[in-house]
Amino acid sequence: MPTIRHPKDFFAGLLFAALGAAAIVISTGYTLGTAAHMGPGYFPRMLGILLVVIGVVLSVRALRLRGESLPAWRWRPTVVVLGSVVLFGAIVTPLGLVLSTLALIVLSSAASAEFRPREAVISSILLAAVVVGVFVFGLHLQLPIWPGTK
């Protein structure tokens, strides 16, 4: 059995292949169509196939090339980022898109050891403006911008 010489690439390849396989399995319930007349299952299935191919190539390549080992798992950043996303989903309707985006960016930035509050606030203000522009004005999603607005 070959040894894994580049664990990062190997496990990234496995993840790509697993996501691709899931896309293929999920898309089997939709009609495929042809390249000229694509059905709703065409894009997810082709994307799934590409992900599987990329994943296999990456994993096989990881058996031949030497790379660094995986770092130790750090739970704090994982919990902080996932908690920030869950909090965003919980507060976006009552507090509006701007305030919930500010909270999401600042709190998830705190997961990094290089966290700087001033930079996080500036980034969150800029990203909140982009989010409102894209999702409310560009895509016309029915999300409140501020608390109490519709």
C-alpha positions in Angstrom: 0.0 0.0 0.0 1.5 3.4 -1.0 2.2 5.9 1.7 0.6 9.4 1.8 3.5 11.8 1.2 1.4 15.0 0.9 -1.5 14.7 3.4 -3.0 18.1 2.6 -3.4 17.4 -1.1 -4.6 13.8 -0.4 -7.4 14.8 2.0 -8.4 17.8 -0.2 -8.6 15.4 -3.1 -10.8 13.0 -1.1 -13.1 16.0 -0.1 -13.4 17.1 -3.8 -14.2 13.5 -4.9 -16.8 13.1 -2.1 -18.5 16.4 -3.0 -18.4 15.5 -6.7 -19.9 12.0 -6.0 -22.6 13.6 -3.9 -23.5 16.1 -6.7 -23.7 13.2 -9.2 -25.9 11.1 -6.9 -28.2 14.1 -6.2 -28.4 15.1 -9.8 -29.6 11.7 -11.0 -33.1 12.6 -10.0 -33.1 15.4 -12.7 -33.2 15.0 -16.4 -29.8 15.3 -18.1 -30.6 16.6 -21.5 -27.9 17.2 -24.1 -25.1 19.8 -24.4 -27.3 21.8 -26.8 -30.5 21.5 -24.7 -29.3 21.1 -21.1 -31.7 19.8 -18.5 -31.7 20.7 -14.8 -29.4 17.8 -14.0 -26.7 18.6 -16.7 -24.7 21.2 -14.9 -24.6 19.5 -11.4 -23.7 16.2 -13.0 -20.9 17.6 -15.1 -19.6 19.6 -12.2 -19.7 16.5 -10.1 -17.7 14.5 -12.7 -15.1 17.3 -12.9 -14.8 17.4 -9.1 -14.3 13.6 -8.9 -11.7 13.8 -11.6 -9.8 16.6 -9.9 -10.1 14.9 -6.5 -8.7 11.6 -7.9 -5.8 13.4 -9.7 -5.0 15.4 -6.5 -5.1 12.3 -4.3 -3.0 10.2 -6.6 -0.5 13.1 -7.0 -0.3 13.3 -3.2 1.0 9.8 -3.1 4.0 10.7 -5.3 5.0 14.3 -4.2 6.3 15.1 -0.8 4.5 17.8 1.2 4.1 19.1 4.7 2.0 17.3 7.3 -1.4 18.4 8.5 -1.4 20.9 11.3 -3.1 20.0 14.6 -6.9 20.7 14.5 -7.8 23.9 16.2 -11.3 23.9 17.6 -11.7 27.6 18.6 -11.6 29.1 15.1 -14.0 26.4 13.8 -16.5 27.0 16.6 -16.2 30.8 16.3 -16.7 30.9 12.5 -19.6 28.4 12.5 -21.2 30.1 15.5 -20.9 33.5 13.7 -22.7 32.0 10.6 -25.5 30.5 12.8 -25.8 33.8 14.7 -26.1 35.7 11.3 -29.0 33.4 10.2 -30.7 34.0 13.5 -30.5 37.8 13.6 -30.7 38.8 9.9 -34.5 39.1 10.0 -34.9 41.0 13.3 -31.8 43.2 13.0 -31.5 43.6 9.3 -28.8 42.8 6.8 -26.4 45.6 7.7 -26.1 44.9 11.4 -26.1 41.1 11.0 -23.3 41.4 8.4 -21.3 43.6 10.7 -21.7 41.1 13.5 -20.8 38.2 11.2 -17.6 39.7 9.9 -16.4 41.1 13.2 -17.1 37.9 15.2 -15.7 35.5 12.6 -12.6 37.7 12.3 -12.0 37.2 16.0 -11.3 33.5 15.2 -7.9 34.5 13.9 -4.8 35.0 16.1 -4.1 38.1 13.9 -7.4 39.7 14.8 -7.4 43.5 14.7 -10.7 45.1 15.7 -10.3 48.3 13.6 -9.6 46.4 10.4 -12.5 44.0 11.1 -14.9 46.9 11.6 -13.7 48.7 8.4 -13.9 45.4 6.4 -17.4 44.7 7.8 -18.7 48.1 6.9 -17.4 47.8 3.3 -18.7 44.2 3.0 -22.1 45.2 4.4 -22.4 47.9 1.7 -21.5 45.3 -1.0 -24.0 42.7 0.5 -26.8 45.2 0.5 -26.0 46.3 -3.0 -25.8 42.8 -4.4 -28.6 41.0 -2.5 -31.2 43.8 -1.9 -30.8 46.1 -4.9 -29.2 43.7 -7.4 -31.0 40.5 -6.8 -34.1 42.0 -5.1 -34.1 39.6 -2.2 -36.7 40.4 0.4 -34.4 41.0 3.3 -34.7 44.0 5.7 -31.7 46.3 5.5 -32.2 47.8 9.0 -34.2 46.7 12.1 -37.9 47.4 11.6 -37.7 47.8 7.8 -39.1 45.5 5.1 
